C-alpha cells in the first residue's frame, strides 16, 4: 500500500458513558476526502456504505468540521 494518509477524528456524545469517534483516512494532500472510520470496541473500522444516506454523510461531515457532503 504505502500511500500517504491523514487522520482527523472527533469525540462526540455517544451512548452510555462512552463516546463516538470518527476519522477520515486518505491522502493527506486531500484532507477533505477519504474513507470514514469509526472507533468501536477498542478498534477502528470502516463504515459500510450500504444504506448510508446523504443525510448520514452530512452529519458525519459536520461532525468532522466540514459544512456538509456532496453526492
Buried (B, 14 or more C-beta within 10 A) or exposed (E): EEEEEBEBBBEEEEEEEEEBBBBBBBEEEEBEEBEBBBBEEEEBEEBEEEEEEEEBBBBBBEBBEBEEBEE
